[in-house]
């Protein structure tokens, strides 16, 4: 099982034991309002975890603090030709959110050897897409994204990307100091 330890945050591959925590997080109206999916059941989450476990084109993590308290989820998926999509990102603690994103980028560029990471964020979720910019992402534009399997419900998404070269050149000193401070 892949485990990545940061200063205040730990990323651990998602397992069936995490299903209830993930469902509670995803189904919370405060979190769900920005997702491209609707609420789900524990059985649906368990089926998804089993289906996605061990896939080469996806790495799905739970986020905990250093005391092993569940704080959220983060993933890199649709990995193809050195490029992957960052998402499935919900975090209840701002410091863990920042560090989890930084750790995921390190995994993508330093361990997986990826060339680029992109994300599609609901344009109403200004805190998250603003955080991406602070971590080196550049805006590529917007597009309409369907919500779940319902093609009749569309949401505007901001597309952002960071390349391996941009990641290597970006100065993360302020981010590291912020994480250490809190």
Order of alpha helices (4+ residues) and beta strands (2+ residues): beta-beta-alpha-alpha-alpha-beta-beta-beta-alpha-beta-alpha-beta-beta-alpha-alpha
